[in-house]
Structures are given as C-alpha cells and as structure tokens.
Amino acid sequence: MELRHLRYFVALAEEENFHRAAERLHVSQSPLSRQMRDLQAEIGIALLEPHGRGVRLTPAGRFFAEKAARILLSVDTAVEEASLVAQGKIGAITIGFETGSAYFGTLGKIVAAFRRREPRIALSLTPMSSAEQWAALRGGEISFGYGNHPPTDRSLHHVEVAQDRLGVALAADHRHARRTHLTTADLRGEPVLLQPRLLYPRLYDDIIAAMRRHDIVLDVAGEVADLEALLTLVASGDAITFLPEAVTPVLQLGSAVWRPVTDLGVQWSEVAMWRPEDTDAPLLRPLIDIVMDLRAPDVR
C-alpha cells in the first residue's frame, strides 16, 4: 500500500463520485478506479459500494477513511516540519554556559533576543566550565558554548563578546571593604578561594601570574567550583575571591562587596563558541548573528 492509494481513497470518500474525485486529483477516472480496486483487494475489505451515480462508504470504509485522513495529515505535517528544520525555523539548541553567566554578563540578553526572533526553536541551557564546553562541543553534546576562556586549539570557532576588569569580592565587614579600590599589595597574606584550575585553567594561571609579577604568592585556602557556594563563603568572611565588576549587583543582594585592584591587570572575558562546520547551519546561524550584534564595541 502506498500513500497514493490513501490520497485517492480519501478524495473519493469525500466526493463520493469517481468523476469529481478524478478531477480533484488531476488524474483520469480509469486509473482512479483501478487504484481503488487494488486497495480493496490488498486489504480484503469492501470500502465502497455503488450509490446512485456515485459511490458511498461502507461502515468499514468510513472507519478506514477517518484513519487514512489522519495518516495523510501526519505525513503532511512531518514534511512541513522537516522543511522548517532544514530552514532553521524549528528545532532545538543546547547551550553550555559558565555558571557566572546566569548572574551577570551578556548571555541573558542573547537568550532573550533569540527567543523573540526564533520562538519555535527550543533552547536548553546546561551549566559547565569552559573546558567542559570544549569537550562537549567536539563530541556534539551541545551546539553552542558560552564561557570565559577561548578554546586552546583551532578545532572550535569562537568570538569574544565582552570584557570586564577583574577585582576582588570580600565580606561587607572585611577590613578593606570601606576602601574604594585596592592594590595587589593589599592582598598579601589574605586567604583566597579560587575556582578550580582544572575547570578554569587560563583565569587561574592569569591570576597567579599577575600576583607573582608583584612578588606576591597567593594564600589559596581552597578551590570552590560552584559560584553560589563561593559567594556564600566570601560573604561569611572565610576568604576573598576574584570576580569581574559585573558581579557587583549580585553581591549587593548579600553581605559582600566588590572592589577593583588597580594594578592587577587581568581581564574577565565572555566567549561564545561553536563548531566551525555549524557557522552557516540554518538552526544556529540566527544565534550567531545575535551574538555578533550584541558584542561590546570595544571587543570588535
């Protein structure tokens, strides 16, 4: 049985006349009659019976016509949706993102703009470090990455979306909290919490190197992967940590503050990443275009 049989039968069931059905289908009446005989012979059931100058459906025919119409509608819908997928109008995109991006940075604007532009494309966001995103992109587990570090090789394409200066977050009652700015010398001997080097190798190394340029060895009290846990420990006075200035509004909700370190010289970057072969993919291209539109002017 072919879809053609179903289309012919549904048209005949609706017209109840071979001549009108043939005209509607743009075929001659003889092939239509033959196709209906073949269909009934194949399934072994009488679907049609003579009625006046036309035909009418048997009870089995009415049941079969209803089911056939649903099948054809489902096929037509599948064809239409497949075309929309090919055009990048529907589908799903999985985005890997640094946890900090949920609190500050440009990712929220990117997602909002994309939802307005492509409401039929589903977005799912999975928190992971930049290093985890690199592996997930290469393995096809995510379609798009948004982190703080560009990939270490050329297997992935990336653009820098924004930059922010790195400073320190400290408890609101810390002895340096009332100062408007700090220097690296002020951090000597301070217990520091960092996010794990395994997950954030470049930022970790940049911080250590910047401090060593001023002959200061950081007192790293521990490594904390989760940003919320890190902020809680800082606000409680356990230690200080390094974060971008954009985190200030988040800190103000708790018991911590952010202060610039004037001679630190380390930048916090926001980096969008994807596979080179996906650059012109219909599904991903609108997201890439939005990223390029929202890039900060000073990183163009």
C-alpha positions in Angstrom: 0.0 0.0 0.0 1.3 3.4 -1.0 0.4 6.9 0.2 -1.1 7.5 -3.3 -3.7 4.8 -2.5 -4.7 6.7 0.7 -4.8 10.1 -1.0 -7.0 8.7 -3.8 -9.3 6.9 -1.4 -9.8 9.9 0.9 -10.6 12.2 -2.1 -13.1 9.6 -3.3 -14.6 9.2 0.1 -15.2 13.0 0.3 -16.5 13.4 -3.2 -18.5 10.1 -3.4 -18.1 10.3 -7.2 -15.3 8.9 -9.4 -15.5 11.7 -11.9 -15.3 14.5 -9.4 -12.6 12.8 -7.4 -10.5 12.3 -10.6 -10.8 15.9 -11.5 -9.8 16.9 -8.0 -6.7 14.6 -8.1 -5.9 15.6 -11.7 -5.9 12.0 -12.9 -8.2 10.2 -15.3 -11.1 8.2 -14.0 -9.8 4.8 -15.2 -6.5 4.8 -13.1 -8.5 6.0 -10.1 -10.9 3.1 -10.4 -8.1 0.6 -10.8 -6.3 2.0 -7.7 -9.4 1.6 -5.6 -9.9 -2.0 -6.8 -6.3 -2.7 -5.9 -6.6 -1.1 -2.5 -9.7 -3.1 -1.5 -8.2 -6.3 -2.9 -5.0 -5.7 -0.8 -6.8 -5.2 2.5 -9.5 -7.7 1.7 -12.4 -5.4 2.7 -15.1 -3.7 0.8 -14.7 0.0 1.4 -17.0 1.4 -1.2 -20.4 0.4 -2.6 -22.4 1.8 -5.6 -24.9 4.5 -4.7 -26.9 6.2 -7.4 -24.5 7.8 -9.9 -21.7 7.6 -7.4 -20.4 5.6 -4.5 -20.7 5.7 -0.8 -18.6 4.3 2.0 -19.3 1.0 3.8 -19.1 1.1 7.6 -15.5 -0.3 7.3 -14.9 2.4 4.6 -15.9 5.2 6.9 -13.6 3.9 9.6 -10.7 3.5 7.1 -11.3 6.9 5.6 -11.0 8.6 9.0 -7.8 6.8 9.8 -6.3 7.4 6.3 -7.1 11.1 6.6 -5.2 11.2 9.9 -2.2 9.4 8.4 -2.1 11.8 5.5 -2.3 14.8 7.8 0.5 13.4 9.9 2.7 12.9 6.8 2.0 16.4 5.5 2.8 17.8 8.9 6.1 15.8 9.0 7.1 17.1 5.6 6.3 20.7 6.6 8.2 20.4 9.8 11.2 18.8 8.1 11.3 21.7 5.7 11.2 24.1 8.7 14.0 22.3 10.3 16.0 22.5 7.1 15.4 26.2 7.1 16.3 26.6 10.8 12.8 27.7 11.7 12.2 24.9 14.3 14.4 22.6 16.2 16.4 22.6 19.5 19.7 24.1 20.5 21.6 23.1 23.7 23.9 25.8 25.1 26.6 25.1 27.6 27.3 28.1 29.8 29.5 29.2 32.7 27.5 29.5 35.9 28.5 33.1 36.3 26.8 33.9 33.1 23.5 33.3 34.7 24.1 36.1 37.2 25.9 38.7 35.1 27.2 39.3 31.6 25.6 39.2 28.1 24.2 35.7 27.9 20.8 36.7 29.3 20.4 39.3 26.6 21.5 36.8 23.9 18.9 34.2 25.0 16.1 36.8 25.3 16.9 38.2 21.8 16.9 34.7 20.3 13.6 33.8 21.9 12.0 36.9 20.4 13.5 36.2 17.0 13.0 32.4 16.8 10.2 31.5 19.2 9.7 28.0 17.6 13.3 26.9 18.3 13.7 25.3 21.8 16.7 26.4 23.9 18.1 24.3 26.7 21.0 25.6 28.9 23.5 23.3 30.7 25.9 24.7 33.2 29.5 23.7 32.6 33.0 25.2 32.7 34.7 26.4 29.5 36.9 23.3 29.4 33.9 21.1 29.7 32.2 23.0 26.9 35.1 22.5 24.6 34.8 18.7 25.0 31.0 18.8 24.8 31.1 20.8 21.6 33.6 18.5 19.9 31.5 15.5 21.0 28.3 17.0 19.7 26.7 17.1 23.2 26.0 20.8 22.9 25.5 23.1 19.9 26.8 26.3 21.4 29.1 27.3 24.3 29.4 30.5 26.3 32.3 30.7 28.7 35.1 32.8 30.0 38.0 31.2 28.1 38.5 30.6 24.3 39.4 27.0 23.3 43.0 26.0 23.5 43.1 24.8 19.9 41.6 25.7 16.5 39.1 22.8 16.4 36.4 25.3 17.6 35.4 28.7 16.4 35.0 31.5 19.0 34.4 35.2 19.3 34.9 37.4 22.4 31.6 39.0 23.3 32.6 41.3 26.2 35.4 42.0 28.6 35.3 43.2 32.3 38.0 44.0 34.7 38.8 41.5 37.4 38.7 42.6 41.0 38.1 41.1 44.4 34.9 40.2 46.3 35.1 40.3 50.1 32.7 40.3 53.0 31.0 43.6 53.8 32.6 43.7 57.2 36.1 43.0 55.8 38.8 45.4 56.9 39.2 46.6 53.3 35.5 46.8 52.5 35.2 50.5 53.1 38.0 51.4 50.6 37.1 52.4 47.1 40.0 50.5 45.5 42.8 48.1 46.4 46.2 47.1 45.1 47.8 43.7 44.9 49.9 44.6 48.0 46.7 44.8 50.0 46.0 41.1 49.2 49.3 39.8 50.7 48.5 37.2 53.3 44.8 37.2 52.6 43.2 33.8 52.4 41.8 33.4 48.8 39.3 31.0 47.4 39.6 30.2 43.6 37.5 28.3 41.2 39.3 25.0 40.3 42.2 25.3 37.9 41.1 22.1 36.2 37.9 23.9 35.1 39.3 27.4 34.6 43.0 26.9 33.7 43.6 30.3 31.9 41.9 32.5 34.5 43.6 30.6 37.4 47.0 31.0 35.8 46.5 34.6 34.9 45.6 35.5 38.5 48.6 33.6 39.9 51.0 35.2 37.3 49.6 38.7 37.9 50.2 38.4 41.6 53.7 37.0 41.1 54.6 39.9 39.0 54.3 41.9 42.2 56.2 39.3 44.2 53.1 38.1 46.0 52.3 34.4 46.4 48.6 34.0 47.0 47.4 32.2 50.1 45.0 29.8 48.3 42.8 28.5 51.0 40.8 26.2 48.7 39.1 25.7 45.4 35.3 26.0 45.0 33.6 25.1 41.7 30.0 26.3 42.5 29.6 30.1 42.2 26.8 30.3 44.8 28.9 28.3 47.3 31.9 30.6 46.6 29.9 33.8 47.2 28.4 32.4 50.4 31.8 31.6 51.8 33.2 35.0 50.8 30.2 36.8 52.4 30.7 34.8 55.6 34.2 36.2 55.8 36.1 32.9 55.2 38.2 34.4 52.4 38.2 36.7 49.4 37.9 35.7 45.8 38.5 37.2 42.3 35.4 38.1 40.2 34.5 40.6 37.5 33.0 44.0 38.2 29.7 42.9 36.7 29.1 40.7 39.8 28.6 43.9 41.9 24.7 43.8 41.8 24.7 40.2 42.8 27.0 40.8 45.8 24.8 43.7 46.9 22.0 41.2 47.5 24.1 39.5 50.1 26.8 40.6 52.6 29.7 41.1 50.2 31.2 43.9 48.1 33.4 44.1 45.1 36.5 46.3 44.9 38.8 47.0 41.9 42.5 46.0 42.2 44.2 48.8 40.3 47.4 47.0 39.4 46.1 43.5 38.8 45.7 43.9 35.1 43.6 40.8 34.5 40.5 40.8 32.2 37.4 38.6 32.5 36.2 37.6 29.1 32.9 36.3 27.8 33.5 34.0 24.9 30.9 32.4 22.5 32.0 29.1 20.9 30.7 26.7 18.3 31.9 24.1 15.7 33.3 25.7 12.5 31.1 23.5 10.4 28.0 24.9 12.1 28.7 28.5 11.3 26.2 28.6 8.5 23.9 26.0 9.8 20.3 27.3 9.5 19.4 26.4 13.1 22.5 28.0 14.7 23.0 31.0 12.3 20.4 33.3 13.9 22.0 32.7 17.4 25.5 33.5 16.0 24.1 36.7 14.3 22.6 37.8 17.6 25.9 37.2 19.4 27.7 39.3 16.8 25.1 42.1 17.1 25.4 42.2 20.9 29.2 42.1 21.1 30.6 45.1 23.0 32.1 47.8 20.7 35.5 47.6 22.4 36.0 44.0 21.5 35.2 44.3 17.8 
